[in-house]
């Protein structure tokens, strides 16, 4: 049986999913700026697909 204290602890540790707000209040994308391996990038999709179509 779960005690009241245990149930309260579980409800406090529950996490919620968050959507990316594209760092709306910052002049840069935090995830891109702070990525240590330079793997995260923001690209313009129309430019990306135009370049992709030109290649092949």
PDB file of N, CA, C and O in Angstrom:
ATOM      1  N   UNK A   1       0.842  -1.182   0.000  1.00  0.00           N
ATOM      2  CA  UNK A   1       0.000   0.000   0.000  1.00  0.00           C
ATOM      3  C   UNK A   1       0.889   1.248   0.000  1.00  0.00           C
ATOM      4  O   UNK A   1       1.914   1.280   0.682  1.00  0.00           O
ATOM      5  N   UNK A   2       0.506   2.256  -0.750  1.00  0.00           N
ATOM      6  CA  UNK A   2       1.279   3.491  -0.859  1.00  0.00           C
ATOM      7  C   UNK A   2       0.814   4.481   0.198  1.00  0.00           C
ATOM      8  O   UNK A   2      -0.378   4.758   0.329  1.00  0.00           O
ATOM      9  N   UNK A   3       1.778   5.010   0.950  1.00  0.00           N
ATOM     10  CA  UNK A   3       1.429   5.982   1.987  1.00  0.00           C
ATOM     11  C   UNK A   3       1.174   7.348   1.349  1.00  0.00           C
ATOM     12  O   UNK A   3       1.549   7.583   0.200  1.00  0.00           O
ATOM     13  N   UNK A   4       0.535   8.244   2.099  1.00  0.00           N
ATOM     14  CA  UNK A   4       0.260   9.590   1.600  1.00  0.00           C
ATOM     15  C   UNK A   4       1.546  10.343   1.284  1.00  0.00           C
ATOM     16  O   UNK A   4       1.616  11.056   0.283  1.00  0.00           O
ATOM     17  N   UNK A   5       2.567  10.190   2.132  1.00  0.00           N
ATOM     18  CA  UNK A   5       3.850  10.872   1.912  1.00  0.00           C
ATOM     19  C   UNK A   5       4.494  10.384   0.620  1.00  0.00           C
ATOM     20  O   UNK A   5       5.048  11.182  -0.136  1.00  0.00           O
ATOM     21  N   UNK A   6       4.426   9.099   0.365  1.00  0.00           N
ATOM     22  CA  UNK A   6       5.001   8.536  -0.855  1.00  0.00           C
ATOM     23  C   UNK A   6       4.261   9.049  -2.084  1.00  0.00           C
ATOM     24  O   UNK A   6       4.890   9.380  -3.089  1.00  0.00           O
ATOM     25  N   UNK A   7       2.963   9.118  -2.020  1.00  0.00           N
ATOM     26  CA  UNK A   7       2.157   9.618  -3.138  1.00  0.00           C
ATOM     27  C   UNK A   7       2.455  11.086  -3.412  1.00  0.00           C
ATOM     28  O   UNK A   7       2.526  11.492  -4.572  1.00  0.00           O
ATOM     29  N   UNK A   8       2.629  11.882  -2.370  1.00  0.00           N
ATOM     30  CA  UNK A   8       2.945  13.292  -2.543  1.00  0.00           C
ATOM     31  C   UNK A   8       4.321  13.462  -3.167  1.00  0.00           C
ATOM     32  O   UNK A   8       4.507  14.329  -4.020  1.00  0.00           O
ATOM     33  N   UNK A   9       5.279  12.656  -2.759  1.00  0.00           N
ATOM     34  CA  UNK A   9       6.617  12.724  -3.325  1.00  0.00           C
ATOM     35  C   UNK A   9       6.585  12.405  -4.814  1.00  0.00           C
ATOM     36  O   UNK A   9       7.242  13.081  -5.606  1.00  0.00           O
ATOM     37  N   UNK A  10       5.832  11.389  -5.201  1.00  0.00           N
ATOM     38  CA  UNK A  10       5.729  11.015  -6.606  1.00  0.00           C
ATOM     39  C   UNK A  10       5.081  12.125  -7.422  1.00  0.00           C
ATOM     40  O   UNK A  10       5.509  12.387  -8.546  1.00  0.00           O
ATOM     41  N   UNK A  11       4.076  12.774  -6.890  1.00  0.00           N
ATOM     42  CA  UNK A  11       3.403  13.825  -7.648  1.00  0.00           C
ATOM     43  C   UNK A  11       4.309  15.043  -7.820  1.00  0.00           C
ATOM     44  O   UNK A  11       4.200  15.754  -8.818  1.00  0.00           O
ATOM     45  N   UNK A  12       5.201  15.290  -6.861  1.00  0.00           N
ATOM     46  CA  UNK A  12       6.121  16.425  -6.971  1.00  0.00           C
ATOM     47  C   UNK A  12       7.242  16.155  -7.964  1.00  0.00           C
ATOM     48  O   UNK A  12       7.775  17.098  -8.550  1.00  0.00           O
ATOM     49  N   UNK A  13       7.614  14.904  -8.167  1.00  0.00           N
ATOM     50  CA  UNK A  13       8.707  14.587  -9.076  1.00  0.00           C
ATOM     51  C   UNK A  13       8.232  14.340 -10.504  1.00  0.00           C
ATOM     52  O   UNK A  13       9.052  14.081 -11.385  1.00  0.00           O
ATOM     53  N   UNK A  14       6.954  14.414 -10.745  1.00  0.00           N
ATOM     54  CA  UNK A  14       6.446  14.210 -12.095  1.00  0.00           C
ATOM     55  C   UNK A  14       6.952  15.328 -13.005  1.00  0.00           C
ATOM     56  O   UNK A  14       6.897  16.505 -12.646  1.00  0.00           O
ATOM     57  N   UNK A  15       7.430  14.962 -14.149  1.00  0.00           N
ATOM     58  CA  UNK A  15       7.962  15.946 -15.093  1.00  0.00           C
ATOM     59  C   UNK A  15       6.990  16.158 -16.233  1.00  0.00           C
ATOM     60  O   UNK A  15       6.211  15.271 -16.581  1.00  0.00           O
ATOM     61  N   UNK A  16       7.047  17.347 -16.808  1.00  0.00           N
ATOM     62  CA  UNK A  16       6.184  17.677 -17.939  1.00  0.00           C
ATOM     63  C   UNK A  16       7.040  17.907 -19.172  1.00  0.00           C
ATOM     64  O   UNK A  16       8.157  18.418 -19.083  1.00  0.00           O
ATOM     65  N   UNK A  17       6.517  17.534 -20.295  1.00  0.00           N
ATOM     66  CA  UNK A  17       7.213  17.795 -21.549  1.00  0.00           C
ATOM     67  C   UNK A  17       7.102  19.278 -21.890  1.00  0.00           C
ATOM     68  O   UNK A  17       6.107  19.929 -21.574  1.00  0.00           O
ATOM     69  N   UNK A  18       8.120  19.787 -22.528  1.00  0.00           N
ATOM     70  CA  UNK A  18       8.112  21.195 -22.925  1.00  0.00           C
ATOM     71  C   UNK A  18       8.424  21.290 -24.410  1.00  0.00           C
ATOM     72  O   UNK A  18       9.233  20.525 -24.935  1.00  0.00           O
ATOM     73  N   UNK A  19       7.794  22.211 -25.066  1.00  0.00           N
ATOM     74  CA  UNK A  19       8.075  22.446 -26.477  1.00  0.00           C
ATOM     75  C   UNK A  19       9.139  23.520 -26.608  1.00  0.00           C
ATOM     76  O   UNK A  19       9.237  24.419 -25.773  1.00  0.00           O
ATOM     77  N   UNK A  20       9.911  23.421 -27.631  1.00  0.00           N
ATOM     78  CA  UNK A  20      10.938  24.428 -27.895  1.00  0.00           C
ATOM     79  C   UNK A  20      10.256  25.719 -28.327  1.00  0.00           C
ATOM     80  O   UNK A  20       9.405  25.714 -29.216  1.00  0.00           O
ATOM     81  N   UNK A  21      10.632  26.816 -27.696  1.00  0.00           N
ATOM     82  CA  UNK A  21      10.070  28.117 -28.086  1.00  0.00           C
ATOM     83  C   UNK A  21      11.030  28.892 -28.970  1.00  0.00           C
ATOM     84  O   UNK A  21      10.862  30.092 -29.187  1.00  0.00           O
ATOM     85  N   UNK A  22      12.042  28.194 -29.480  1.00  0.00           N
ATOM     86  CA  UNK A  22      13.041  28.772 -30.379  1.00  0.00           C
ATOM     87  C   UNK A  22      13.785  29.927 -29.721  1.00  0.00           C
ATOM     88  O   UNK A  22      14.228  30.856 -30.397  1.00  0.00           O
ATOM     89  N   UNK A  23      13.921  29.864 -28.398  1.00  0.00           N
ATOM     90  CA  UNK A  23      14.611  30.916 -27.627  1.00  0.00           C
ATOM     91  C   UNK A  23      14.067  32.288 -27.997  1.00  0.00           C
ATOM     92  O   UNK A  23      14.818  33.209 -28.317  1.00  0.00           O
ATOM     93  N   UNK A  24      12.775  32.400 -27.946  1.00  0.00           N
ATOM     94  CA  UNK A  24      12.048  33.597 -28.377  1.00  0.00           C
ATOM     95  C   UNK A  24      12.584  34.891 -27.767  1.00  0.00           C
ATOM     96  O   UNK A  24      12.586  35.923 -28.438  1.00  0.00           O
ATOM     97  N   UNK A  25      13.030  34.864 -26.533  1.00  0.00           N
ATOM     98  CA  UNK A  25      13.482  36.083 -25.862  1.00  0.00           C
ATOM     99  C   UNK A  25      14.977  36.348 -26.001  1.00  0.00           C
ATOM    100  O   UNK A  25      15.501  37.284 -25.397  1.00  0.00           O
ATOM    101  N   UNK A  26      15.663  35.532 -26.790  1.00  0.00           N
ATOM    102  CA  UNK A  26      17.110  35.684 -26.954  1.00  0.00           C
ATOM    103  C   UNK A  26      17.443  35.989 -28.411  1.00  0.00           C
ATOM    104  O   UNK A  26      16.687  35.625 -29.312  1.00  0.00           O
ATOM    105  N   UNK A  27      18.574  36.655 -28.646  1.00  0.00           N
ATOM    106  CA  UNK A  27      18.966  36.949 -30.032  1.00  0.00           C
ATOM    107  C   UNK A  27      19.628  35.760 -30.734  1.00  0.00           C
ATOM    108  O   UNK A  27      20.082  35.893 -31.870  1.00  0.00           O
ATOM    109  N   UNK A  28      19.689  34.587 -30.066  1.00  0.00           N
ATOM    110  CA  UNK A  28      20.322  33.408 -30.633  1.00  0.00           C
ATOM    111  C   UNK A  28      19.578  32.168 -30.177  1.00  0.00           C
ATOM    112  O   UNK A  28      18.809  32.217 -29.217  1.00  0.00           O
ATOM    113  N   UNK A  29      19.804  31.057 -30.861  1.00  0.00           N
ATOM    114  CA  UNK A  29      19.223  29.780 -30.475  1.00  0.00           C
ATOM    115  C   UNK A  29      20.134  29.144 -29.446  1.00  0.00           C
ATOM    116  O   UNK A  29      21.267  28.784 -29.766  1.00  0.00           O
ATOM    117  N   UNK A  30      19.662  28.997 -28.214  1.00  0.00           N
ATOM    118  CA  UNK A  30      20.488  28.490 -27.129  1.00  0.00           C
ATOM    119  C   UNK A  30      21.070  27.119 -27.403  1.00  0.00           C
ATOM    120  O   UNK A  30      22.241  26.882 -27.105  1.00  0.00           O
ATOM    121  N   UNK A  31      20.285  26.208 -27.963  1.00  0.00           N
ATOM    122  CA  UNK A  31      20.781  24.852 -28.199  1.00  0.00           C
ATOM    123  C   UNK A  31      21.861  24.850 -29.273  1.00  0.00           C
ATOM    124  O   UNK A  31      22.836  24.106 -29.166  1.00  0.00           O
ATOM    125  N   UNK A  32      21.702  25.664 -30.296  1.00  0.00           N
ATOM    126  CA  UNK A  32      22.701  25.748 -31.359  1.00  0.00           C
ATOM    127  C   UNK A  32      23.958  26.425 -30.841  1.00  0.00           C
ATOM    128  O   UNK A  32      25.067  25.960 -31.107  1.00  0.00           O
ATOM    129  N   UNK A  33      23.800  27.505 -30.113  1.00  0.00           N
ATOM    130  CA  UNK A  33      24.921  28.266 -29.589  1.00  0.00           C
ATOM    131  C   UNK A  33      25.745  27.456 -28.603  1.00  0.00           C
ATOM    132  O   UNK A  33      26.970  27.573 -28.584  1.00  0.00           O
ATOM    133  N   UNK A  34      25.100  26.636 -27.784  1.00  0.00           N
ATOM    134  CA  UNK A  34      25.791  25.893 -26.726  1.00  0.00           C
ATOM    135  C   UNK A  34      26.159  24.466 -27.100  1.00  0.00           C
ATOM    136  O   UNK A  34      26.702  23.747 -26.261  1.00  0.00           O
ATOM    137  N   UNK A  35      25.892  24.034 -28.297  1.00  0.00           N
ATOM    138  CA  UNK A  35      26.193  22.654 -28.697  1.00  0.00           C
ATOM    139  C   UNK A  35      27.705  22.455 -28.758  1.00  0.00           C
ATOM    140  O   UNK A  35      28.376  23.110 -29.556  1.00  0.00           O
ATOM    141  N   UNK A  36      28.255  21.565 -27.932  1.00  0.00           N
ATOM    142  CA  UNK A  36      29.712  21.398 -27.885  1.00  0.00           C
ATOM    143  C   UNK A  36      30.300  20.741 -29.128  1.00  0.00           C
ATOM    144  O   UNK A  36      31.484  20.919 -29.412  1.00  0.00           O
ATOM    145  N   UNK A  37      29.503  19.988 -29.869  1.00  0.00           N
ATOM    146  CA  UNK A  37      30.043  19.299 -31.043  1.00  0.00           C
ATOM    147  C   UNK A  37      29.644  19.965 -32.354  1.00  0.00           C
ATOM    148  O   UNK A  37      29.957  19.455 -33.429  1.00  0.00           O
ATOM    149  N   UNK A  38      28.953  21.103 -32.273  1.00  0.00           N
ATOM    150  CA  UNK A  38      28.504  21.851 -33.450  1.00  0.00           C
ATOM    151  C   UNK A  38      27.575  21.008 -34.334  1.00  0.00           C
ATOM    152  O   UNK A  38      27.530  21.190 -35.551  1.00  0.00           O
ATOM    153  N   UNK A  39      26.836  20.085 -33.705  1.00  0.00           N
ATOM    154  CA  UNK A  39      25.939  19.210 -34.443  1.00  0.00           C
ATOM    155  C   UNK A  39      24.552  19.823 -34.630  1.00  0.00           C
ATOM    156  O   UNK A  39      23.852  19.494 -35.587  1.00  0.00           O
ATOM    157  N   UNK A  40      24.157  20.709 -33.725  1.00  0.00           N
ATOM    158  CA  UNK A  40      22.835  21.336 -33.818  1.00  0.00           C
ATOM    159  C   UNK A  40      22.943  22.592 -34.685  1.00  0.00           C
ATOM    160  O   UNK A  40      23.773  23.467 -34.435  1.00  0.00           O
ATOM    161  N   UNK A  41      22.103  22.661 -35.691  1.00  0.00           N
ATOM    162  CA  UNK A  41      22.111  23.816 -36.597  1.00  0.00           C
ATOM    163  C   UNK A  41      20.700  24.176 -36.986  1.00  0.00           C
ATOM    164  O   UNK A  41      19.819  23.317 -37.021  1.00  0.00           O
ATOM    165  N   UNK A  42      20.481  25.443 -37.281  1.00  0.00           N
ATOM    166  CA  UNK A  42      19.207  25.916 -37.813  1.00  0.00           C
ATOM    167  C   UNK A  42      19.443  26.226 -39.277  1.00  0.00           C
ATOM    168  O   UNK A  42      20.414  26.897 -39.624  1.00  0.00           O
ATOM    169  N   UNK A  43      18.572  25.747 -40.127  1.00  0.00           N
ATOM    170  CA  UNK A  43      18.714  25.995 -41.562  1.00  0.00           C
ATOM    171  C   UNK A  43      17.394  26.503 -42.126  1.00  0.00           C
ATOM    172  O   UNK A  43      16.322  26.215 -41.594  1.00  0.00           O
ATOM    173  N   UNK A  44      17.490  27.257 -43.203  1.00  0.00           N
ATOM    174  CA  UNK A  44      16.314  27.687 -43.938  1.00  0.00           C
ATOM    175  C   UNK A  44      15.930  26.527 -44.859  1.00  0.00           C
ATOM    176  O   UNK A  44      16.699  26.163 -45.749  1.00  0.00           O
ATOM    177  N   UNK A  45      14.758  25.953 -44.654  1.00  0.00           N
ATOM    178  CA  UNK A  45      14.380  24.751 -45.402  1.00  0.00           C
ATOM    179  C   UNK A  45      14.275  24.980 -46.902  1.00  0.00           C
ATOM    180  O   UNK A  45      14.642  24.102 -47.683  1.00  0.00           O
ATOM    181  N   UNK A  46      13.785  26.133 -47.318  1.00  0.00           N
ATOM    182  CA  UNK A  46      13.675  26.377 -48.764  1.00  0.00           C
ATOM    183  C   UNK A  46      15.075  26.421 -49.397  1.00  0.00           C
ATOM    184  O   UNK A  46      15.279  25.896 -50.492  1.00  0.00           O
ATOM    185  N   UNK A  47      16.016  27.036 -48.722  1.00  0.00           N
ATOM    186  CA  UNK A  47      17.390  27.090 -49.236  1.00  0.00           C
ATOM    187  C   UNK A  47      18.022  25.694 -49.206  1.00  0.00           C
ATOM    188  O   UNK A  47      18.720  25.306 -50.142  1.00  0.00           O
ATOM    189  N   UNK A  48      17.779  24.955 -48.141  1.00  0.00           N
ATOM    190  CA  UNK A  48      18.325  23.602 -48.007  1.00  0.00           C
ATOM    191  C   UNK A  48      17.848  22.693 -49.132  1.00  0.00           C
ATOM    192  O   UNK A  48      18.652  22.007 -49.765  1.00  0.00           O
ATOM    193  N   UNK A  49      16.526  22.687 -49.384  1.00  0.00           N
ATOM    194  CA  UNK A  49      15.994  21.813 -50.428  1.00  0.00           C
ATOM    195  C   UNK A  49      16.367  22.292 -51.819  1.00  0.00           C
ATOM    196  O   UNK A  49      16.499  21.473 -52.728  1.00  0.00           O
ATOM    197  N   UNK A  50      16.539  23.583 -52.011  1.00  0.00           N
ATOM    198  CA  UNK A  50      17.001  24.088 -53.298  1.00  0.00           C
ATOM    199  C   UNK A  50      18.435  23.604 -53.568  1.00  0.00           C
ATOM    200  O   UNK A  50      18.758  23.177 -54.676  1.00  0.00           O
ATOM    201  N   UNK A  51      19.275  23.677 -52.549  1.00  0.00           N
ATOM    202  CA  UNK A  51      20.652  23.179 -52.687  1.00  0.00           C
ATOM    203  C   UNK A  51      20.670  21.667 -52.923  1.00  0.00           C
ATOM    204  O   UNK A  51      21.464  21.172 -53.723  1.00  0.00           O
ATOM    205  N   UNK A  52      19.811  20.950 -52.239  1.00  0.00           N
ATOM    206  CA  UNK A  52      19.717  19.510 -52.392  1.00  0.00           C
ATOM    207  C   UNK A  52      19.268  19.134 -53.794  1.00  0.00           C
ATOM    208  O   UNK A  52      19.794  18.183 -54.372  1.00  0.00           O
ATOM    209  N   UNK A  53      18.314  19.854 -54.347  1.00  0.00           N
ATOM    210  CA  UNK A  53      17.830  19.581 -55.697  1.00  0.00           C
ATOM    211  C   UNK A  53      18.904  19.881 -56.738  1.00  0.00           C
ATOM    212  O   UNK A  53      18.986  19.204 -57.763  1.00  0.00           O
ATOM    213  N   UNK A  54      19.723  20.891 -56.475  1.00  0.00           N
ATOM    214  CA  UNK A  54      20.781  21.255 -57.417  1.00  0.00           C
ATOM    215  C   UNK A  54      21.878  20.194 -57.462  1.00  0.00           C
ATOM    216  O   UNK A  54      22.529  20.011 -58.491  1.00  0.00           O
ATOM    217  N   UNK A  55      22.081  19.501 -56.351  1.00  0.00           N
ATOM    218  CA  UNK A  55      23.130  18.490 -56.277  1.00  0.00           C
ATOM    219  C   UNK A  55      22.717  17.213 -57.011  1.00  0.00           C
ATOM    220  O   UNK A  55      23.532  16.580 -57.682  1.00  0.00           O
ATOM    221  N   UNK A  56      21.485  16.857 -56.880  1.00  0.00           N
ATOM    222  CA  UNK A  56      21.160  15.579 -57.487  1.00  0.00           C
ATOM    223  C   UNK A  56      19.747  15.411 -57.684  1.00  0.00           C
ATOM    224  O   UNK A  56      19.313  14.377 -58.190  1.00  0.00           O
TER     225      UNK A  56
END
